[in-house]
Amino acid sequence: MQKDLRGDGVVDVAISFERTYVESTWRLACLIRAFVVAVVSTLAASATPISARPLALALAGIGLVFAVADCLSASAKRTYSTGCATVLFAVAVSVLQPVLASSPTAFHPNEWSFAIVSITAITLQWQWPAPAAAAACAVLIVADAFGQRPDVPSTALAFRIAAESGAAWFCTWLALRNARRLDRMREEKQQMERQIALDVSRRRQEKEYLALLHDTASATLLVAASTHSRPTAAELSRYARRDLEILGHRVDMLATTEVVDSTALVDAVVAESPLAVEVIGTCQAILPLGPALALLRALREAMSNVERHAEVRRVRLRVAAAGRGVVLELTDNGIGFDPGAVPLTRHGISLSIVDRMASCGGKAEVRSERGRGATVRLMWPGA
């Protein structure tokens, strides 16, 4: 939800430079004004002539009350009440200067008025919208000029107060402009990061889809076109039915859970494979959804490769713990192959196994020699 902080178009955005600056200057203005009002009022009241001291003490008491209220408002919800109260107090001190200055003193009441008027006019520039702060400044200048002693040029004091207030407003405007610029730069940077993240996610999804497509429909077409394998109509039907189930996520046990037991993962892949799988070892690791999905599909692709190319029907699957993760090692005694000679256009190993494991923080190793079978090692080290 957006909210105007100062009434002058400043938008309140969570954890923004602009918001931080506005809140900090608000607190600082309250504390500085409270300190000056309290100290100056106390000193001025004590230096006022005896005849006017009761009135001076009364004004000083009111000033102390307003100072305490200013201190409290520094840490509370921002309101204009304490600023308005200080303006009224400064006007009262200014108007009563002729009464308070019935005789010369070391700390002349005119100085009391000027100090309160000056600090109030300056600090309001940090807190109020420009039109309201300018109006309050004009009221303060007129009130101070009304009660000034004859030997002090009121025009010079008025110019000084106006100059100080103008400088305070300019500094505030400059700081706000820079804060807004930083917020815009950060927002642009965040938008770029979000766009990059979306692009990376989109590419990852496209890559995953291509890998899954290779694992299913493309693999079935390769079996059908193979010169050394003549699948029957029933086998092709079984391949096609499995492909449709995988692409439709109907056999994916991970669809309804965020964590998966590694034993259930292995059992699911072994159960759907037409190979005779000898499972050696156990591991009760609990895997997050992403790594579990990568392991399941990589292991499924490794078994599919054995089924299509190794010319064997039996494999060994070693399961072991790796810290908080799991290691799966699939070994066959088939005809083997040279991993370095696999064309780059064949994505079964690089995309469906190696890259898929790397995308979840895991690792895949494929070792094979012609005539000596093959070993695929899948490892996820844990979170």
C-alpha positions as CSV (number, residue, x, y, z in Angstrom):
1,M,0.0,0.0,0.0
2,Q,1.4,3.4,-0.9
3,K,1.0,6.4,1.3
4,D,2.0,10.1,1.1
5,L,4.5,10.6,3.9
6,R,4.7,14.4,4.0
7,G,1.7,15.5,1.9
8,D,3.9,16.6,-1.0
9,G,3.9,13.6,-3.2
10,V,6.4,11.5,-1.2
11,V,5.4,7.9,-1.6
12,D,5.8,5.6,1.3
13,V,7.4,2.4,-0.1
14,A,8.5,-0.3,2.2
15,I,12.2,-0.2,3.0
16,S,12.9,2.7,0.6
17,F,15.6,5.3,0.8
18,E,12.9,8.0,0.6
19,R,11.0,6.6,3.5
20,T,14.1,6.1,5.6
21,Y,15.1,9.7,5.0
22,V,11.7,11.2,5.8
23,E,11.4,9.3,9.0
24,S,14.9,10.1,10.1
25,T,14.6,13.8,9.5
26,W,11.2,13.9,11.2
27,R,12.7,12.4,14.4
28,L,15.8,14.6,14.1
29,A,13.7,17.8,13.7
30,C,11.6,16.9,16.8
31,L,14.6,16.3,19.0
32,I,16.5,19.4,17.9
33,R,13.5,21.6,18.3
34,A,12.7,20.2,21.7
35,F,16.3,20.7,22.9
36,V,16.5,24.3,21.7
37,V,13.0,25.2,23.1
38,A,13.8,23.7,26.5
39,V,17.3,25.1,26.9
40,V,16.5,28.6,25.6
41,S,13.3,28.9,27.5
42,T,15.0,27.9,30.8
43,L,17.9,30.4,30.3
44,A,15.6,33.2,29.1
45,A,13.2,32.8,32.0
46,S,16.0,32.9,34.5
47,A,17.4,36.1,33.0
48,T,14.1,37.9,32.7
49,P,13.6,41.0,35.0
50,I,11.9,40.3,38.4
51,S,8.8,42.2,37.4
52,A,8.2,40.0,34.3
53,R,9.6,36.7,35.8
54,P,6.2,35.1,36.7
55,L,5.0,35.5,33.1
56,A,8.4,34.2,31.8
57,L,8.3,31.2,34.1
58,A,4.8,30.4,32.9
59,L,5.9,30.6,29.2
60,A,9.0,28.5,30.0
61,G,6.8,25.9,31.6
62,I,4.6,25.8,28.5
63,G,7.8,25.5,26.4
64,L,9.0,22.6,28.4
65,V,5.7,20.8,28.0
66,F,5.9,21.3,24.2
67,A,9.5,20.1,24.3
68,V,8.5,16.9,26.0
69,A,5.7,16.4,23.5
70,D,8.1,16.9,20.6
71,C,10.4,14.3,22.1
72,L,7.6,11.8,22.4
73,S,6.3,12.5,18.9
74,A,9.8,11.7,17.5
75,S,9.2,8.0,18.3
76,A,5.5,8.0,17.7
77,K,3.2,8.3,14.7
78,R,3.9,11.4,12.7
79,T,1.4,14.2,13.4
80,Y,1.5,18.0,12.8
81,S,0.1,18.8,16.3
82,T,3.5,19.3,18.0
83,G,4.8,21.5,15.2
84,C,1.6,23.6,15.4
85,A,2.0,23.9,19.1
86,T,5.6,25.1,18.8
87,V,4.5,27.7,16.3
88,L,1.9,29.0,18.7
89,F,4.4,29.0,21.5
90,A,6.9,31.0,19.3
91,V,4.2,33.5,18.4
92,A,3.3,34.0,22.0
93,V,6.9,34.6,23.0
94,S,7.3,37.0,20.1
95,V,4.1,39.0,20.9
96,L,5.0,39.2,24.6
97,Q,8.5,40.5,24.1
98,P,7.6,44.1,25.0
99,V,6.3,42.9,28.3
100,L,9.2,40.5,29.1
101,A,11.8,43.2,28.1
102,S,10.8,45.8,30.7
103,S,14.5,46.3,31.5
104,P,17.9,45.3,29.9
105,T,19.2,41.9,30.9
106,A,22.2,39.7,30.0
107,F,19.9,37.4,28.0
108,H,17.4,39.7,26.3
109,P,13.9,38.3,25.7
110,N,14.3,39.4,22.0
111,E,17.0,36.6,21.8
112,W,14.5,34.2,23.3
113,S,12.0,35.0,20.6
114,F,14.5,34.9,17.8
115,A,16.0,31.5,18.8
116,I,12.6,29.9,19.1
117,V,11.3,31.4,15.9
118,S,14.4,30.5,14.0
119,I,14.7,26.8,15.0
120,T,10.9,26.3,14.5
121,A,11.0,27.8,11.0
122,I,14.0,25.6,10.0
123,T,12.8,22.3,11.4
124,L,9.3,22.7,9.9
125,Q,11.0,22.7,6.5
126,W,12.2,19.2,7.2
127,Q,8.8,17.9,8.3
128,W,5.9,19.8,6.6
129,P,4.9,20.1,2.9
130,A,6.5,23.2,1.3
131,P,3.3,25.4,1.2
132,A,2.5,24.7,4.9
133,A,6.0,25.3,6.0
134,A,6.3,28.5,4.0
135,A,3.0,29.8,5.5
136,A,4.2,29.0,9.1
137,C,7.5,30.7,8.4
138,A,5.7,33.9,7.3
139,V,3.6,33.9,10.5
140,L,6.7,33.5,12.6
141,I,8.6,36.3,10.8
142,V,5.7,38.7,11.3
143,A,5.3,37.7,15.0
144,D,9.0,38.2,15.6
145,A,9.1,41.5,13.9
146,F,6.1,42.7,15.9
147,G,7.8,42.5,19.3
148,Q,11.4,43.3,18.4
149,R,13.2,46.0,20.3
150,P,13.7,49.3,18.5
151,D,17.4,49.1,18.2
152,V,17.3,45.8,16.3
153,P,16.4,46.1,12.5
154,S,13.4,43.8,12.1
155,T,14.0,43.6,8.3
156,A,17.5,42.1,8.8
157,L,16.1,39.5,11.2
158,A,13.3,38.7,8.9
159,F,15.7,38.2,6.0
160,R,17.9,36.0,8.2
161,I,15.0,33.7,9.2
162,A,13.8,33.5,5.6
163,A,17.3,32.7,4.3
164,E,17.8,30.0,7.0
165,S,14.4,28.5,6.2
166,G,15.0,28.6,2.5
167,A,18.4,26.9,2.9
168,A,16.7,24.2,5.0
169,W,14.0,23.6,2.4
170,F,16.5,23.4,-0.4
171,C,18.7,20.9,1.4
172,T,15.6,18.8,2.2
173,W,14.4,19.0,-1.4
174,L,17.8,18.0,-2.7
175,A,18.1,15.0,-0.3
176,L,14.6,13.8,-1.2
177,R,15.3,14.0,-4.9
178,N,18.5,11.9,-4.4
179,A,16.6,9.4,-2.3
180,R,13.9,9.1,-4.9
181,R,16.6,8.6,-7.6
182,L,18.2,5.8,-5.5
183,D,14.7,4.2,-5.1
184,R,14.2,4.3,-8.9
185,M,17.6,2.9,-9.6
186,R,17.0,0.1,-7.1
187,E,13.6,-0.6,-8.6
188,E,15.1,-0.8,-12.1
189,K,17.8,-3.1,-10.8
190,Q,15.2,-5.3,-9.2
191,Q,13.1,-5.4,-12.3
192,M,16.2,-6.4,-14.3
193,E,17.0,-9.1,-11.8
194,R,13.4,-10.4,-11.9
195,Q,13.5,-10.4,-15.7
196,I,16.8,-12.3,-15.7
197,A,15.4,-14.8,-13.2
198,L,12.3,-15.2,-15.4
199,D,14.5,-15.7,-18.5
200,V,16.7,-18.2,-16.7
201,S,13.6,-20.1,-15.4
202,R,12.1,-20.1,-18.8
203,R,15.3,-21.5,-20.4
204,R,15.5,-24.1,-17.6
205,Q,11.9,-25.1,-18.2
206,E,12.5,-25.3,-21.9
207,K,15.7,-27.4,-21.3
208,E,13.8,-29.7,-18.9
209,Y,11.0,-30.1,-21.4
210,L,13.5,-31.0,-24.2
211,A,15.1,-33.5,-21.9
212,L,11.8,-35.0,-21.0
213,L,10.8,-35.1,-24.6
214,H,14.0,-36.9,-25.4
215,D,13.4,-39.4,-22.6
216,T,9.9,-40.3,-23.9
217,A,8.6,-39.8,-27.4
218,S,12.0,-39.3,-29.1
219,A,13.4,-42.4,-27.4
220,T,10.4,-44.5,-28.6
221,L,11.0,-43.3,-32.2
222,L,14.7,-44.3,-31.9
223,V,13.7,-47.8,-30.8
224,A,11.3,-48.1,-33.7
225,A,14.0,-47.0,-36.2
226,S,16.9,-49.1,-34.7
227,T,18.4,-51.6,-37.1
228,H,19.3,-54.1,-34.4
229,S,16.0,-54.0,-32.6
230,R,12.6,-54.9,-34.1
231,P,10.1,-54.0,-31.4
232,T,6.7,-55.7,-31.6
233,A,3.4,-53.8,-31.8
234,A,2.8,-54.6,-28.1
235,E,6.2,-53.2,-27.1
236,L,5.6,-50.0,-29.1
237,S,2.2,-49.6,-27.5
238,R,3.8,-50.0,-24.0
239,Y,6.4,-47.4,-24.8
240,A,3.8,-44.9,-26.2
241,R,1.5,-45.4,-23.2
242,R,4.4,-44.8,-20.8
243,D,5.5,-41.7,-22.7
244,L,2.0,-40.2,-22.5
245,E,1.8,-40.9,-18.8
246,I,5.2,-39.3,-18.2
247,L,4.5,-36.2,-20.3
248,G,1.1,-35.8,-18.6
249,H,2.7,-36.2,-15.1
250,R,0.3,-39.1,-14.3
251,V,3.0,-41.4,-12.9
252,D,5.0,-38.8,-11.2
253,M,4.8,-39.5,-7.5
254,L,6.3,-36.1,-6.7
255,A,3.3,-34.1,-8.0
256,T,1.6,-33.9,-4.6
257,T,4.4,-33.6,-2.1
258,E,7.3,-31.2,-1.4
259,V,9.8,-33.9,0.0
260,V,10.4,-37.5,-1.2
261,D,11.9,-40.5,0.5
262,S,14.8,-41.8,-1.5
263,T,13.6,-45.4,-1.0
264,A,10.2,-44.6,-2.5
265,L,12.0,-42.8,-5.4
266,V,14.1,-45.9,-6.2
267,D,11.1,-48.3,-5.9
268,A,9.0,-46.1,-8.2
269,V,11.7,-46.2,-11.0
270,V,12.5,-49.9,-10.6
271,A,8.8,-50.8,-10.6
272,E,8.1,-49.2,-14.0
273,S,11.3,-50.5,-15.7
274,P,11.1,-53.6,-17.8
275,L,14.6,-54.5,-16.8
276,A,15.5,-56.9,-14.0
277,V,17.0,-54.6,-11.4
278,E,19.2,-55.9,-8.5
279,V,19.0,-53.2,-5.8
280,I,22.1,-53.2,-3.5
281,G,22.0,-51.1,-0.3
282,T,19.5,-48.7,1.1
283,C,19.2,-45.1,2.0
284,Q,16.5,-43.3,3.9
285,A,17.4,-39.8,2.8
286,I,14.6,-37.2,2.6
287,L,15.0,-35.3,-0.7
288,P,13.5,-31.9,-1.6
289,L,11.2,-31.9,-4.6
290,G,13.7,-30.5,-7.1
291,P,16.6,-32.8,-6.5
292,A,14.2,-35.8,-6.2
293,L,12.6,-35.0,-9.5
294,A,16.1,-34.7,-11.1
295,L,17.3,-38.0,-9.7
296,L,14.1,-39.8,-10.7
297,R,14.3,-38.6,-14.3
298,A,18.0,-39.1,-14.6
299,L,17.8,-42.6,-13.3
300,R,14.8,-43.3,-15.5
301,E,16.8,-42.1,-18.6
302,A,19.8,-44.2,-17.6
303,M,17.7,-47.3,-17.4
304,S,16.0,-46.5,-20.7
305,N,19.5,-46.2,-22.3
306,V,20.4,-49.7,-21.0
307,E,17.1,-51.0,-22.4
308,R,17.6,-49.5,-25.8
309,H,21.3,-49.9,-26.4
310,A,23.1,-52.2,-23.9
311,E,21.6,-55.5,-25.2
312,V,21.2,-56.8,-21.7
313,R,18.1,-57.2,-19.5
314,R,19.7,-57.1,-16.1
315,V,21.3,-54.2,-14.2
316,R,22.6,-53.5,-10.7
317,L,21.6,-50.4,-8.8
318,R,23.7,-49.5,-5.8
319,V,22.0,-47.1,-3.3
320,A,24.1,-45.4,-0.6
321,A,23.9,-42.3,1.6
322,A,26.2,-39.3,1.0
323,G,26.0,-37.1,4.1
324,R,22.4,-35.9,4.0
325,G,22.1,-36.8,0.3
326,V,22.1,-40.0,-1.7
327,V,24.2,-41.8,-4.3
328,L,22.7,-44.0,-7.0
329,E,25.0,-46.1,-9.2
330,L,23.6,-48.0,-12.1
331,T,25.8,-50.7,-13.7
332,D,25.2,-53.0,-16.6
333,N,27.4,-55.6,-18.4
334,G,26.3,-54.7,-21.9
335,I,28.2,-53.8,-25.0
336,G,29.4,-50.5,-23.7
337,F,30.3,-47.4,-25.6
338,D,32.8,-44.6,-25.9
339,P,31.4,-41.5,-24.0
340,G,33.7,-39.2,-25.9
341,A,32.4,-40.4,-29.2
342,V,28.8,-39.6,-28.5
343,P,27.6,-36.9,-31.0
344,L,26.7,-33.5,-29.5
345,T,23.2,-33.8,-31.1
346,R,22.5,-36.8,-28.9
347,H,21.2,-35.4,-25.6
348,G,20.5,-38.5,-23.6
349,I,23.6,-38.2,-21.5
350,S,24.5,-34.6,-21.6
351,L,21.0,-33.1,-21.3
352,S,18.9,-35.7,-19.7
353,I,21.4,-36.9,-17.1
354,V,24.5,-34.7,-16.6
355,D,22.8,-31.3,-17.0
356,R,19.7,-32.3,-15.2
357,M,21.7,-33.3,-12.1
358,A,23.8,-30.2,-12.2
359,S,20.7,-28.0,-12.3
360,C,19.7,-29.2,-8.8
361,G,23.2,-29.0,-7.3
362,G,24.0,-32.6,-7.9
363,K,26.5,-34.4,-10.1
364,A,26.4,-37.2,-12.7
365,E,29.3,-39.4,-13.9
366,V,29.1,-41.7,-16.9
367,R,31.9,-44.3,-17.3
368,S,31.9,-46.9,-20.1
369,E,34.2,-48.8,-22.5
370,R,33.3,-50.8,-25.5
371,G,32.6,-54.4,-24.6
372,R,32.8,-53.6,-20.8
373,G,29.4,-52.3,-20.0
374,A,28.6,-48.9,-18.5
375,T,28.2,-47.3,-15.1
376,V,26.1,-44.2,-14.4
377,R,26.7,-42.5,-11.0
378,L,24.1,-40.0,-9.8
379,M,24.9,-38.0,-6.6
380,W,23.1,-35.3,-4.7
381,P,25.1,-34.2,-1.6
382,G,22.1,-32.9,0.4
383,A,20.9,-29.4,1.3
